[in-house]
Structure formats: C-alpha cells, structure tokens
Amino acid sequence: MSTARHPQAADQLDPPRSSPDLDVRDLEKRTRLMRIVTRLIAVSDLGCREIARRAGLPAQKVSDLLSGRLEHLSVEELQLLYRTIDPQPTAH
C-alpha cells in the first residue's frame, strides 16, 4: 500500500492560507510597534506589571510582548501600551 499523498486530496484537507492574522501590512505594523514598545519598556522606570496595569491589560500580554510572541497582541493593544509608556510622543 502506498503512503504517498495525492495532491488533490491535500488541497481539500488544507484550508486556504488567507487569514486576517496573516496580513503582511498588519504584521509589519505590529512588528514596528513591538520594537518601539519593548525599547520604551527597557528604558522606563515603570515595571512591566505597572505598565500593564496602567494600560488596563493583563500582565501576561506585556510578558508575551517581551518574549517576542507578537501573535498574542493586536495593533490596538500595542498602541495602547505605547501611549501608556510615552503619553506625549514626539512628532517624527
């Protein structure tokens, strides 16, 4: 008996790879925000738990961010953390 998969059967089993979570522009934006926010956290006088509390997010979200688990945070959550750490951002 052959264990080779038939290409047509594989196409029927695997869902299409288009998902809102995989949008390239969204991922690039989240990556840029992640880098900025992690640098701000590193130089901040506030601890991670305090930053999470002020942002109204679970401390696990900040931990995920610092561990590089970008998929656990939305753009909105990253922007909220950015505004929490740097409430008066400078104009670029």
N, C-alpha and C positions, 0 to 999 in steps of 0.2 A: 504494500500500500504506500502511495506517495504522500510525503508530508509537505510538498510544495503548495503554496497558497495560490489560488487563482486570482489574478489582478482584478477581475470584475467583482469577485466576492469581497475582496479587501475594500474596494471603493464603496460597497454597500454597507460595510461594517463601520468604517471610519467616518465620523461626522466631518463636515467641511470645517476648515481651519479659520473661517472668518468669524470673529467674535469681537464685541466692543472692547474687551480687555486687551486685545492684541493690536489695537490701532497704533500704528507707528508714531504718529504725531503725539498721541496721548502719552505713550511710553517715553518719548523724548522729553516731553514737558515734565513728567513725573521724575525722570532721572535728573534733569537740571535742578528742579526744586529739591530733590533729595540731597544733592551735593551741597547746595546752599544752606539748607536747614541743618544738615549734620555739621557743617563748619560753624554755623552760628551756635549750635548746642555746645560744641567743643570749646568755644571761647566765652560762653555765657557763664555768669556767676550762679545761675539757677541750676538746680539738679534736674535730672530727667523726670522724676516724679512731679516736681513742682511745675515744670513746663507742661506736662500732660494735664495736670490739674487745672492750670490756668487756661489751657486750650479747651478743656471740657472733654478730653479724650482719655480712654483707658491708658494706663502706663505701659501696657503691652504694645500699644501702637508705636510709642517712642522707642521701645526696645526693638521692635521689628525694624523700624527705620534704621537704627544704629547697627543692626545686624545685616543690613542690606536686603531685607525682604520687602522689596518695593511693591510687590503684588498685593501686600496687605494694606496699603494705603492708597486712598484716592487723591486726585489732584486737589480737591477741596480740603481734605484733611491736611495735606502738605502746606497749602496756602494758609490754613488756619494756624498751623504750627509756626510758619514764617512770621505771620502778623503777631503772634504771641511773643516770640523772641525779639523781634525787631519791629515794634509798633509804629515807628516813624521811618520807613525805608527811604533811602536816598534815591533821588532821581538818577537814572542812568543816562 
